[in-house]
């Protein structure tokens, strides 16, 4: 009986570890590193109904938020956004300067698989990306077998951050 309980406890602890190890960087750390340790105060971009329609088109689903927080210093903005991968939200930091992605990082990954999207070999593809007139990225992003939904989530967030960046530059 003790062996069974011990075995169950080990299995439960292993299962918890699989789902709890997805925090790779905090939002605060990402923001601080993007601004070389001198983080500006956050700002809020209030979204109009027209904005929500455009965002829904980018994200391929309804977007019901009233505002989006961001950090700005001169021509640099940082956005911390979330998008659903397959079933769980992925928290993504996007650093933009001069309307191009400088850095994109997966901050928190909650899915049970597909976390390869957090590695630099994947996220480096977003560097220097900008938006076309059709709100698409101007460069191709290679996918990862078995992480299709996560790849799509990161691509949508990159597009959204670039679109939002244009809104605050107006």
Secondary structure by P-SEA (a helix, b strand, c coil): caaaaaaaaaaaaaaaaaacccccccaaaaaaaaaccccccbbbbbbcaaaaaaaaaaaccccccccccccccccbbbbbbccccccbbbbbbbbbccccccccccccccccccccccccccccccccccccccccccbbbbbbccaaaaaaaaaaaaaaaaaaaaaaac
